[in-house]
Amino acid sequence: MILVFAPKSTARLRYTLNLMLRELLGFDFSITTNADDFQSYAGAKFSYGKRLQDNNLHFASTDLLFKTGIHNLDLLSKEYNGTKVLFPVNERDVALPYDPFAAVFFMVSRYEEHLHYRKDKFGRFTAMESIAYKFGFLHKPVVNIWTLKVGKTLENHFNGLKIKPRHYRFLPTYDIDQAWSYKNKGFLRVTRTLAKSAIKGDFSNVIEKIRVVTGFRKDPFDTYEYQLYLQMKYHLKPIYFFLFGKYGEYDKNIATSNIHYRNLIKYIADYSETGIHPSYSSNSSKEILGKEIKELSKVLNREIHHSRQHYLKLHLPDTYRNLANFGISKDYTMGFAALPGFRAGICTPYQFYDIDMETVVPVTVTPFAVMDGTLKDYMKLSPGKAIDTINDLIAEVKAVNGVFSSLWHNESLSETDRWLGWLRVYESLIENAVP
């Protein structure tokens, strides 16, 4: 048991210490605001605040964990032991020259996403707006790194105190935005697609589409057997997220009433965990969100607990509040579309903190580190460069024994058209990410 002295025991402080000390390091702890109790305690202990408690181990604090509400912050960064840190402090006789607890809370709570920011065309907080990008540590799981530094400091200071070993894990995930490229889309949609190709004079494409819809050729997006092959070969336990909303400008999957689509969902659910991929329009409508979750639950004849937002539309804290209200307890949206890396600075699942309500939301957030579309469409990388980028991220996660989660789509495994040459990227990812 580690005893922590603080001038005030706030919800933010309790949440942050629980994440860092208990969840990530495996230490039990208790907080006291009584200086006499702290001084008389014979076990491992440290103080966190503005003032050093005699000659005890002391972490200097900034004000963030002792405040409520959301305020503009004049953030500073410095280099420490080869890693960028936030909230530097200049006090003497401190365990670390920065406030690791405030830094962790700032990142995992997504404090900056509650402030005013410039949105992209989809209304999203972008990677380029983030402190992690501006200070140059988006590619590093700094929360895990900072927390391990605290753990090592405690280990070195107190004999017999040992960090609980953690084990690296790989979690592949798939978003099914379009289950098939041509098949099962209905007469009108197929006709429009054929007409567009014909108008462009792309008659080879017209012939290919006709062969697919008439059953003479496999649909290029139908890569599910290959996914199952990878799952069996490498003993993977992926999670699938199915778009199950009405057709719209940004929601172009198969009709939810289509029996072939429903059978596909049931088939995949027989060997993989499945969740909802809430539609673009559901992000601004709790009614639509609830209906989509309910309908997918009927198809699977089970409750839905997993979710990832379509287009990664994450509006905090409303998105997590809405998901929790409909029984979603695990979300996998935490990542950026435009750049790979660690949006919340962490590569370990954690419970989200609602700054507005100053309470923990019953939603466990599992961040992802890389998405196929990020590498190809946003960064314009070649397959070779994409492999290098992925391997660097995997190495970062393995170094802290975190969870490396990837976001891929069935269509990017098609090895056709725009995804020609990218199958080897995913195969390389699997081979390097598997423990």
N, C-alpha and C positions, 0 to 999 in steps of 0.2 A: 504494500500500500504506500503510495506516494502522497504526502500531504502538501497541498498548494496553498500558500497564503496569498490573498488578494484583498485590496481595500474594499471591494464590493463583489458579491457573487451574482453576476448577471446571466441572463439566458444565453447571450452570445458567448460568454466565457465558458459556461458549462458545456455548450455545444462543441466549441472548438477543442477544449481539453478532452472531451469524450472521443472526438474523431481522432485526434493526434495520439493521445496517451493510451486510450483503451483500444480503439479500433485498429489503428495502424501499428502501434508499438507493443500492445499487449500488456500494458501496465494498468493496474487498478489505481484509483486515486480518490482523494476527497479534498474538498475546498473548505478552508476556514478563513474567517475575517477577524478572528481573535488572535492578537499578537502573542499573548501569553500561552495559549494552547499550541501555537506554532513553535514557540521557543522551547517548550517542554517536550515536544514530540521527539522521540529517539530514533525514529526510522528515517527513510529517505524523504527529503523535503526540499522545496524551493519556493522562493517568493516571486511574485509577479506584480509589479506596480512601479511607482515612481521612486520609492525609497528602498534602499537595501535594509534588510532585517538582520542587524548585527553582521556576522561574517558568513551567513548562509549563502548557498547558491542562489543567485538572483538573475532573473530575466527582466530587463527594463521594459516597461510598457509604454505604448502610445495610448491615445484615448479611445481608439475605435471600439474595443470590446467593452468599454464602460459607458458607451453612449447608446441612445436609441434613435430611431429615425435614420434618414438618409441625407447626407450632407456632401457637398463638393469637397474633395480632398486634394491637397497639393502633394501629390505623390512624388517620392524620390526613390532612386534605386542606386545600389552600389554593388561592386564586385566583392565577393567573399568566398575564399577557398575555391575559386574557379567557377562559381555560380552567382548569377544575379540574385539579389535579395531586395525586398521592399521594406519600408518603414525603418530605415537606419536610425540608430541611436548613438549619442556621443558620450553617454555616461561612463564613468570609470567603474571598475570592479563588477562588470556584468558578464554573464555566461556567454553571450553572443552580442556582436555589435549591431544587432537589428532586432526587431520585435517579430519573432517567427509566428506567434499566435495571431497577431493582427494580420500578418501577411497571408497566412492560411485562410483565415476567415474571409478576407477580402476576395480571394480567388474563388473559393468553393461556393460562397454565397452569391457570386456574380454581382457583387456590389456595383460595379461600373455599369452593368446592364440595367440598373434601376435609375441611373442618372440620365440626363438628356444626352442623346447621341444621334448621329446622322445615320439614317437607315438606308439600306439598299432598295432596289426597285420592288423587292418582295416584302419590304417592311422588317427586315432582319438586322440584328446587330452583327456587324461584319468583323472578320479577323483583323482587318487593318485598323479598326477602331479600338482594338483591345490594348490594354497595358502590356500584355505579354508580347504582342507583336512590336509595339513601340519601343519596349525596353530590350527586345531581342531574346526572349526566352520562351517563345511559343512552342518551340520544338523540344522543350524539356519538361518533365513532370515535376515541377519545382515544389509542389506541395509535399510530395513523397520525399524529395531530397531534403527540404527544410525540416520535415518531421524526423527523418533519420538522423539529421544533425543534432536535433534536440535529444533524441534517444541515446546517441553516442556520448553526448555531454553528460547525461544522467548516468550512463553506464560507467564512465570514467571517474565520476565523482563519488559513486556509491558502490562499494564492494557487494557482489552478489546480485546486483540488479542486471537483468539480461533482457534484451529485446526479444520478443517472441518471434521465432522464424516465420516468414511468409514465403509462399511458393508462387512463382510466376505461372500465369494461366493465359491461354489463348481463347478468345471468344469470337468466332466468325459470325457475322450477321448479314442478312439479305433483305433488301427492300424490293417488293414485287409491285412496281409501279405499273408495268404493262406485262401481264402474264404471257401474252403472245404478241407477236408483231402483226400478223395478218389474221390468224385463225380466230374464230368465235367472237368476232367483233360486230357481227350483224351486217345485213346486206347494204344498208346505206353507207356505213363507214367504209366498208371494203370498196364499194363503188366509187366513193369520193377519192380514196387513195389511188385506185387504178386510174381514174381520170387525171389526177395531178401528174402521175408518172407519164401518162400518154401525152399530155400537153407539153411536158418537158422533152418529149421525144425519147424518153428512156424506156424503150420497148423491151429490153432485156429484163428490166425490173418488173415490167408488167407481166411478162411471161413467168418470172419467178413467183410473183404473188399469186397468179392463177394456179400454178402447180402446188403451192402451199395450201390454198383454200380448198382445192379439190382433192387434197390428200396424197398427191404424188410426191410431195417433198415435205420434210420436217420443218416446222416453223423455226426460224433462226433464234427466237427468244426462248424456245423450249430447251433449256439446258438443265432441266431438273434431274435427269438420270446421271448426268456428269457430276452434279452437286452431291447426289447420293453416293456416287462412286468415291468422291473425295472424303465424304463423311465416313464411309466404311474403311477406306484405306488408312486414314490418319486418326481414326477414333475421335472425330470431331463431334461437338454438341452445339450446332448452330441455332440461331433464333431467326425466324422468318417474320417479316412484317408485311401484311397484306393491305393494300389500298382497297377500301370497301365502301366507297362513297359514290354519289351520283356523278355522272359524266359532266365535266365542266372544262373551262379554259385550261386549268392546271391539273385537272383530275381526269386522266384519259384511259383508265383501266377498263377491263371488261365489265359489262353490266353485272351488278351484284346478284341479279336474278338468274344469270346464265348457269345452267346446270353443270357445264364443263368446268367453269371457274370454281364453282362450289366443290365439285369433286376433286379438283386439283388441291384446294385448300385442305380438304379432309385427308387426301393422300399424303401431303407433306406433314400434316399434323400427326400422322401415325408414327413418324420417325424423328420429328424435330419439334422443339418448342415453337409456338406461334403466338403472334400478337397483332394488334391493330396498327395500321399505318393511317392515322387520322387524316382525312382529306384536307386540301388547302383551304376549302371553305369552312371546315369545322373549326378552324383556329379562332374564328370570330363569332362562333355560334355554339353555345353549350347544348342547345337542342339537337343540332346536327351531330355533334360529337357523341352525345348519349345514344342517339339512334344508330349510328354506325357501330358502336361497341355492342349494343344490344343485338343487332342483326348478325354480326360475326359470331357472337356467342351462341346464337340459335343454330348457325351452320355447324359449329363444332360441338354443340351440346355440352358446353363447359363455360365457366367464367373466364373472362379475359383479364389478365393482369399485366401484360407487357405492351409497351407502346413506343413508337417513334414517329415524330411529326413529319408529315410530307413536306418537302422543301426545307426541312429543318427549321420550320417556323416556330421559334421558341420565344414567347413573350412572358417575361418574368414579372411578378410571380404567378400571373393568371393561368398560364398553361398548366403548371403543376397543381394548382388548386383545383382546376377543372378536372384534370385526370384523376386526382384523388377522390373527388366527389362521385366519380363513376367507377370506383373500385380498381383503378389502375395503380398498382403499387411499385412498378418498376418501369423506368423510362430510359431510353437509349439515344436521346436526341443531342446530348451534350457534345458538340463538335462543330467545327466551322465548315462551310461549303467551299470557301475560296482558298483555304490553306489547310494543310494537315497540321497536326500537333495537338496540344492539350488546352482546350478552351477554358477549363476550370483549373488548369495547372495540376491535375491529378489523374492518375491512371488506375485508380481503385474505386469500386462502387462505394457510394456514400449517400447518406440521407440529406435531403435538401432543407435549407433554412430559409424561412420566409421572413425577410427583413421588415416588411410592412407590419406583420403581425407579431414579430419577435418570437417565433415558435418554429419547431421542426414540422415540416410537411411529411406525411406518411408516404413519401415516394422515394424509392432508392434510385439514385442516378448512376447509370453506368456510362461513362464517357467512351467515345470511339476516337481513334487516333488518325485514321485515314479513310478516305472514300475514293472509289474509282473515278467518279466524275470530277473530283478536285484535281487529281493528277493530270487528267486528259483535257478537260474542258476549260478549267480555270487557269491551270499552270502551264498547259500546252507542252507537257513533258513527253519525251520519247519513251517507249517501253523500257529501255535501258536505264534512263534517268529516274523513271518511276520506281524501278526495282531498288536503285540506290537509296532513294528517299525513304522507301518503306523499311529497308534494312536498318537505316539509321534510327528510325522510330522504334523498331523492335528492340534494338540494342539498348535504347534509353529505358524502355519498360523493363527489360530483363535485369538491368542494373539495379533496379529498386524492387524487384520481385512483385511487379504490379500485374495488371490485366491488360493485355494487348487486344483491343477490339477493332475489327475492321468492318467497314460498311461497303458491301458490293451489291450489284444488281444482276439479275439473271441475264439481261441483254448484253452486258459487258463480257460475258463468257461465250458469246456466240461465234467469235472469230470470223465475223463478217462485217462488211461495210466499214463504218467508222471505228469498229473495235477490232479490226484485223491486226494481229500481232500482239494483242493484249492478253491472250490466254496465258502466255508464259509469265506475265506479270503476276497473275493470281496464283499460278502454280508455284512461283518463287516465293510469294508471300506465305503460302501454306507451309512450304518446306522449311522456311526460316522461322516461322512463328510457332510451329508445333514444339512443345517442350521436349 
